[in-house]
């Protein structure tokens, strides 16, 4: 082998090594860019999930506050209902006492003192019709297909 062949072999080996080094450098650079893009996408997704979690927490807090407010309203209405019921009982008792007193003053009047309140049907008006104004038999007829009723 002469020197010129040896020089050409060395030059070819050096060129191959430089090309390999350049290929490795570029592939690492592309991999690094790809990793950076993936990390950016993951950070954006994590940020969006964090924002969604905060919104859900805020909605949950609002729902809890609404439920607490509704409970306070329900308690207040229940207390009001108890007070009204107690007032009705007191008025009924007072009315019975007055009726008894009237009966003792005029025993011949024939008005009997009611021992208890009359039974009331919440679906019926005092005249016997439905609370909406129609009698039960009219409502039943309409359901059966007779729009005119009796």
C-alpha positions in Angstrom: 0.0 0.0 0.0 1.4 3.3 -0.8 0.9 6.5 1.0 -1.7 7.9 -1.3 -3.9 4.9 -0.7 -3.4 5.2 3.0 -4.3 8.9 2.9 -7.5 8.2 0.9 -8.4 5.5 3.4 -7.9 7.9 6.3 -9.9 10.6 4.5 -12.7 8.2 3.8 -12.8 7.0 7.5 -12.7 10.6 8.7 -15.6 11.5 6.3 -17.6 8.5 7.5 -17.0 9.4 11.1 -18.0 13.0 10.5 -21.1 11.9 8.7 -22.0 9.5 11.5 -21.3 12.3 14.1 -23.5 14.7 12.1 -26.3 12.1 11.9 -26.1 11.4 15.6 -26.1 15.1 16.4 -29.2 15.8 14.2 -31.1 12.8 15.5 -30.5 13.8 19.1 -31.5 17.4 18.2 -34.8 16.1 16.6 -35.5 13.9 19.6 -34.9 16.8 22.0 -37.2 19.0 20.0 -39.8 16.3 20.0 -39.5 15.8 23.7 -39.8 19.6 24.3 -43.0 19.6 22.2 -44.4 16.7 24.1 -43.6 18.3 27.4 -45.3 21.5 26.3 -48.4 19.6 25.3 -48.4 17.7 28.7 -48.0 21.0 30.6 -50.9 22.5 28.6 -53.1 19.5 29.3 -52.2 19.6 33.0 -53.0 23.3 33.2 -56.4 22.7 31.5 -57.2 19.8 33.9 -56.2 22.0 36.9 -58.5 24.8 35.6 -61.3 22.2 35.2 -60.7 20.9 38.7 -60.9 24.5 40.1 -64.2 25.1 38.2 -65.6 21.8 39.6 -64.6 22.8 43.1 -66.3 26.2 42.7 -69.5 24.5 41.4 -69.4 22.1 44.3 -68.9 24.9 46.8 -71.9 26.8 45.2 -74.0 23.7 45.3 -73.1 23.2 49.0 -74.0 26.8 49.8 -77.3 26.5 47.9 -78.1 23.3 49.8 -77.3 25.0 53.1 -79.5 27.9 52.2 -82.3 25.6 51.2 -81.9 23.8 54.5 -82.1 27.1 56.4 -85.2 28.0 54.4 -86.8 24.6 55.0 -86.1 24.9 58.8 -87.6 28.3 58.8 -90.7 27.2 56.9 -91.0 24.2 59.2 -90.9 26.4 62.3 -93.4 28.7 60.7 -95.7 25.8 60.0 -95.4 24.6 63.6 -96.2 28.1 64.8 -99.2 28.4 62.6 -100.4 24.9 63.6 -100.0 25.9 67.3 -101.9 29.1 66.6 -104.7 27.1 64.9 -104.9 24.7 67.8 -105.0 27.6 70.3 -107.8 29.3 68.2 -109.7 26.0 68.0 -109.4 25.4 71.8 -110.5 29.0 72.4 -113.5 28.5 70.1 -114.5 25.3 71.9 -114.2 27.0 75.3 -116.5 29.9 74.1 -118.9 27.4 72.6 -119.0 25.5 75.9 -119.5 28.7 77.8 -122.3 29.7 75.4 -123.9 26.2 75.9 -123.7 26.7 79.7 -125.4 30.1 79.4 -128.1 28.9 77.0 -128.4 25.1 77.3 -131.7 25.1 75.3 -130.2 26.5 72.1 -129.5 23.1 70.7 -126.1 24.0 69.4 -123.8 21.1 70.2 -120.2 21.9 71.1 -117.9 20.1 68.6 -115.5 17.8 70.4 -112.9 18.0 67.6 -112.3 19.8 64.3 -114.2 18.5 61.3 -112.4 16.2 59.0 -111.1 18.0 55.9 -110.2 16.5 52.6 -107.4 18.6 51.0 -108.6 17.6 47.5 -112.1 18.8 48.1 -113.5 22.3 48.5 -116.1 23.0 51.2 -118.9 22.7 48.7 -117.9 19.1 47.8 -116.3 20.0 44.5 -112.7 19.3 43.7 -110.2 21.9 44.9 -109.8 23.0 41.3 -113.6 23.7 41.0 -114.8 20.4 39.4 -116.6 17.7 41.2 -114.8 14.3 41.4 -117.3 12.6 39.2 -116.8 15.3 36.5 -113.1 14.8 36.6 -113.5 11.0 36.4 -115.8 11.4 33.4 -113.2 13.6 31.6 -110.5 11.0 32.2 -112.8 8.3 30.8 -113.2 10.3 27.6 -116.4 12.2 28.1 -115.3 15.9 27.9 -118.8 17.3 28.6 -119.3 15.5 31.9 -122.7 15.2 33.6 
